[in-house]
Amino acid sequence: MEETEILELNEKPTLDRLGDEKIEETPVIIGNVEKEFLPLGSVVLLKEASKKIMIVGFLTSRMDDESTVYDYAGCLFPEGILTSDESLLFNEEDIEEVIARGYENDEVKEFNSKLKEILKKGEK
């Protein structure tokens, strides 16, 4: 699997909470720009793991290390998020098996396209 790298740029596009593009002082991720992100709610089993993880977010970094950005944020399944500081961060290559895909509709497809556009802009 291709390793993801981070570019340091002056202006960095990201998605705001509504999925619209904005410019922000955060790293831009480049790497596999044609990847299809699994939808929210998807349940996966990570390599060498015994508990399932449910995807709850995308392109997230740790508070103590904002230079590394992960493809996904997740929580334990079926427990969910028990406290506000619990979040499991992982990349596409860490997934061994997709147990169940989350809900998908046109809105999800459009959001996935916007994520791809942001990744492509980071390549330039």
C-alpha positions as CSV (number, residue, x, y, z in Angstrom):
1,M,0.0,0.0,0.0
2,E,1.3,3.5,-0.8
3,E,2.5,5.5,2.1
4,T,0.8,8.8,2.7
5,E,2.9,11.9,3.1
6,I,2.1,15.4,4.2
7,L,2.9,18.6,2.4
8,E,3.6,21.9,4.1
9,L,2.0,24.6,2.1
10,N,1.1,28.2,2.8
11,E,-2.6,27.8,2.0
12,K,-4.1,24.4,2.7
13,P,-7.7,23.4,1.6
14,T,-9.7,21.4,4.0
15,L,-13.4,20.6,4.4
16,D,-15.5,22.5,6.9
17,R,-18.3,20.8,8.8
18,L,-20.7,21.2,5.9
19,G,-18.3,19.7,3.4
20,D,-17.6,23.0,1.7
21,E,-14.0,23.9,0.9
22,K,-12.2,26.5,2.9
23,I,-8.6,27.5,3.5
24,E,-7.0,26.7,6.8
25,E,-3.6,26.4,8.4
26,T,-3.5,22.5,8.5
27,P,-1.5,19.9,6.6
28,V,-2.6,18.7,3.2
29,I,-2.5,15.0,2.7
30,I,-1.2,13.5,-0.6
31,G,-0.7,9.9,-1.6
32,N,-3.4,7.7,-3.1
33,V,-5.7,10.5,-4.3
34,E,-8.1,8.0,-6.0
35,K,-8.9,6.1,-2.9
36,E,-12.6,5.6,-2.0
37,F,-13.2,6.4,1.6
38,L,-15.5,4.0,3.4
39,P,-18.7,5.7,4.6
40,L,-19.4,6.8,8.2
41,G,-20.7,3.9,10.2
42,S,-18.7,1.3,8.4
43,V,-17.4,-1.5,10.7
44,V,-13.9,-2.8,10.1
45,L,-11.4,-5.2,11.7
46,L,-7.9,-3.9,11.8
47,K,-4.8,-6.1,11.2
48,E,-3.8,-8.0,14.4
49,A,-6.9,-6.7,16.3
50,S,-9.6,-8.6,18.1
51,K,-12.2,-5.8,18.4
52,K,-14.2,-4.3,15.6
53,I,-14.0,-0.5,14.9
54,M,-16.8,1.7,13.5
55,I,-15.7,4.7,11.4
56,V,-16.8,8.0,12.8
57,G,-14.5,10.5,10.9
58,F,-12.0,11.2,8.2
59,L,-8.6,12.9,7.8
60,T,-7.9,13.4,11.5
61,S,-4.7,14.1,13.4
62,R,-3.8,13.5,17.0
63,M,-3.9,16.6,19.3
64,D,-0.3,16.1,20.3
65,D,1.0,15.5,16.7
66,E,-0.8,17.5,14.1
67,S,1.8,16.6,11.4
68,T,0.5,13.1,11.0
69,V,-3.0,12.8,9.5
70,Y,-4.8,9.5,9.5
71,D,-7.4,8.4,6.9
72,Y,-10.0,7.5,9.5
73,A,-11.1,8.1,13.1
74,G,-13.1,5.3,14.8
75,C,-14.6,4.0,18.0
76,L,-15.0,0.5,19.4
77,F,-18.0,-1.5,18.1
78,P,-20.5,-2.0,19.5
79,E,-19.6,0.1,22.5
80,G,-19.3,3.4,20.6
81,I,-17.8,6.6,22.0
82,L,-17.9,6.3,25.8
83,T,-15.8,9.5,26.6
84,S,-15.0,12.6,24.5
85,D,-11.3,11.8,24.4
86,E,-11.6,8.3,22.9
87,S,-10.8,8.1,19.2
88,L,-8.9,5.4,17.4
89,L,-7.0,6.7,14.4
90,F,-5.9,4.5,11.5
91,N,-5.1,4.3,7.8
92,E,-6.6,2.4,4.9
93,E,-3.7,0.0,4.9
94,D,-4.4,-1.0,8.6
95,I,-7.8,-2.5,7.6
96,E,-7.8,-6.3,7.3
97,E,-11.5,-6.7,6.7
98,V,-14.6,-4.6,6.0
99,I,-17.3,-6.2,8.2
100,A,-20.1,-3.9,7.1
101,R,-20.3,-0.7,5.0
102,G,-22.1,2.3,6.4
103,Y,-25.1,4.0,4.7
104,E,-24.4,5.4,1.3
105,N,-26.4,7.8,-0.9
106,D,-25.7,10.7,-3.3
107,E,-24.7,13.0,-0.5
108,V,-22.0,10.5,0.6
109,K,-20.8,10.1,-3.0
110,E,-20.5,13.9,-3.3
111,F,-18.6,14.2,0.0
112,N,-16.2,11.5,-1.1
113,S,-15.6,13.5,-4.4
114,K,-14.8,16.6,-2.3
115,L,-12.3,14.6,-0.2
116,K,-10.6,13.4,-3.5
117,E,-10.5,17.0,-4.8
118,I,-8.7,18.1,-1.7
119,L,-6.2,15.3,-1.9
120,K,-5.6,16.2,-5.6
121,K,-5.0,19.8,-4.7
122,G,-2.4,18.7,-2.2
123,E,-0.4,17.0,-5.0
124,K,0.3,20.2,-6.9
